[in-house]
Amino acid sequence: MSDYRKAKRRIEVSVGESVRILRELQEMSQNELATATGIPQSTISAIENNRVRLGVERAKVLARALQCHPAVLVFPGWDIEHESAA
């Protein structure tokens, strides 16, 4: 049994990774998301690769297209249980 380690409970996800994960869960390409949001595909790629900051306004537009709350994109690592206990 000493060969096994407990699995980690949480993983760290960057803002860009959260956008990519949600886009892929919606089965959308970057081009399709660009068309749905009016945000250029190159900017979506830069956001997903953490080269460009998401920003609140872009988060709202992307969240609408990805069918999620903007906070999911802006604060992907937020631990609500831990924060509300503080």
C-alpha positions as YAML, in Angstrom:
chain: A
units: angstrom
residues:
- id: 1
  name: MET
  ca: [0.00, 0.00, 0.00]
- id: 2
  name: SER
  ca: [2.90, 2.41, 0.43]
- id: 3
  name: ASP
  ca: [3.19, 2.64, -3.38]
- id: 4
  name: TYR
  ca: [0.03, 4.74, -3.52]
- id: 5
  name: ARG
  ca: [-0.48, 8.38, -2.72]
- id: 6
  name: LYS
  ca: [-3.74, 10.14, -2.06]
- id: 7
  name: ALA
  ca: [-5.08, 12.07, -5.04]
- id: 8
  name: LYS
  ca: [-5.00, 15.84, -4.83]
- id: 9
  name: ARG
  ca: [-8.40, 17.34, -4.20]
- id: 10
  name: ARG
  ca: [-7.96, 20.39, -6.44]
- id: 11
  name: ILE
  ca: [-5.92, 21.43, -9.41]
- id: 12
  name: GLU
  ca: [-4.72, 24.91, -10.27]
- id: 13
  name: VAL
  ca: [-6.31, 26.30, -13.42]
- id: 14
  name: SER
  ca: [-5.29, 29.59, -15.00]
- id: 15
  name: VAL
  ca: [-7.79, 32.03, -16.48]
- id: 16
  name: GLY
  ca: [-6.72, 31.03, -19.99]
- id: 17
  name: GLU
  ca: [-7.07, 27.33, -19.22]
- id: 18
  name: SER
  ca: [-10.57, 27.89, -17.85]
- id: 19
  name: VAL
  ca: [-11.59, 29.61, -21.11]
- id: 20
  name: ARG
  ca: [-10.12, 26.74, -23.17]
- id: 21
  name: ILE
  ca: [-11.71, 24.03, -20.99]
- id: 22
  name: LEU
  ca: [-15.15, 25.62, -21.14]
- id: 23
  name: ARG
  ca: [-14.84, 26.23, -24.89]
- id: 24
  name: GLU
  ca: [-13.89, 22.59, -25.46]
- id: 25
  name: LEU
  ca: [-16.74, 21.38, -23.22]
- id: 26
  name: GLN
  ca: [-19.09, 23.37, -25.47]
- id: 27
  name: GLU
  ca: [-17.42, 21.62, -28.44]
- id: 28
  name: MET
  ca: [-16.53, 24.98, -29.98]
- id: 29
  name: SER
  ca: [-13.44, 25.84, -31.96]
- id: 30
  name: GLN
  ca: [-11.66, 29.13, -31.36]
- id: 31
  name: ASN
  ca: [-13.09, 30.33, -34.68]
- id: 32
  name: GLU
  ca: [-16.63, 29.44, -33.61]
- id: 33
  name: LEU
  ca: [-16.16, 31.25, -30.30]
- id: 34
  name: ALA
  ca: [-14.76, 34.24, -32.18]
- id: 35
  name: THR
  ca: [-17.84, 34.33, -34.40]
- id: 36
  name: ALA
  ca: [-20.18, 34.00, -31.40]
- id: 37
  name: THR
  ca: [-18.46, 36.77, -29.42]
- id: 38
  name: GLY
  ca: [-17.00, 39.17, -31.96]
- id: 39
  name: ILE
  ca: [-13.61, 38.72, -30.27]
- id: 40
  name: PRO
  ca: [-10.90, 37.93, -32.85]
- id: 41
  name: GLN
  ca: [-9.67, 34.33, -32.89]
- id: 42
  name: SER
  ca: [-6.10, 35.56, -32.36]
- id: 43
  name: THR
  ca: [-7.20, 37.31, -29.16]
- id: 44
  name: ILE
  ca: [-9.00, 34.18, -27.94]
- id: 45
  name: SER
  ca: [-5.83, 32.19, -28.58]
- id: 46
  name: ALA
  ca: [-3.77, 34.78, -26.69]
- id: 47
  name: ILE
  ca: [-6.21, 34.67, -23.75]
- id: 48
  name: GLU
  ca: [-6.12, 30.86, -23.65]
- id: 49
  name: ASN
  ca: [-2.31, 30.96, -23.65]
- id: 50
  name: ASN
  ca: [-2.26, 33.64, -20.92]
- id: 51
  name: ARG
  ca: [-0.56, 36.18, -23.18]
- id: 52
  name: VAL
  ca: [-3.47, 38.65, -22.96]
- id: 53
  name: ARG
  ca: [-5.46, 39.49, -19.84]
- id: 54
  name: LEU
  ca: [-9.11, 38.50, -19.99]
- id: 55
  name: GLY
  ca: [-10.62, 41.63, -18.44]
- id: 56
  name: VAL
  ca: [-14.14, 42.03, -17.10]
- id: 57
  name: GLU
  ca: [-15.85, 43.07, -20.33]
- id: 58
  name: ARG
  ca: [-14.34, 40.22, -22.36]
- id: 59
  name: ALA
  ca: [-15.23, 37.83, -19.52]
- id: 60
  name: LYS
  ca: [-18.88, 38.90, -19.75]
- id: 61
  name: VAL
  ca: [-18.98, 38.38, -23.52]
- id: 62
  name: LEU
  ca: [-17.17, 35.02, -23.36]
- id: 63
  name: ALA
  ca: [-19.30, 33.82, -20.43]
- id: 64
  name: ARG
  ca: [-22.48, 34.52, -22.40]
- id: 65
  name: ALA
  ca: [-21.20, 32.45, -25.32]
- id: 66
  name: LEU
  ca: [-19.84, 29.69, -23.06]
- id: 67
  name: GLN
  ca: [-23.03, 29.58, -20.97]
- id: 68
  name: CYS
  ca: [-21.38, 30.20, -17.62]
- id: 69
  name: HIS
  ca: [-21.07, 32.97, -15.04]
- id: 70
  name: PRO
  ca: [-18.23, 35.44, -15.74]
- id: 71
  name: ALA
  ca: [-16.73, 34.70, -12.30]
- id: 72
  name: VAL
  ca: [-16.01, 31.14, -13.47]
- id: 73
  name: LEU
  ca: [-13.64, 32.63, -16.04]
- id: 74
  name: VAL
  ca: [-12.21, 35.46, -13.96]
- id: 75
  name: PHE
  ca: [-11.64, 33.43, -10.75]
- id: 76
  name: PRO
  ca: [-11.08, 29.82, -11.89]
- id: 77
  name: GLY
  ca: [-9.24, 28.77, -8.71]
- id: 78
  name: TRP
  ca: [-11.65, 30.36, -6.23]
- id: 79
  name: ASP
  ca: [-12.44, 28.06, -3.31]
- id: 80
  name: ILE
  ca: [-15.85, 29.26, -2.15]
- id: 81
  name: GLU
  ca: [-15.98, 26.91, 0.85]
- id: 82
  name: HIS
  ca: [-12.59, 28.06, 2.12]
- id: 83
  name: GLU
  ca: [-13.25, 31.75, 1.46]
- id: 84
  name: SER
  ca: [-16.70, 31.80, 3.06]
- id: 85
  name: ALA
  ca: [-15.29, 30.17, 6.21]
- id: 86
  name: ALA
  ca: [-12.75, 32.96, 6.65]
...
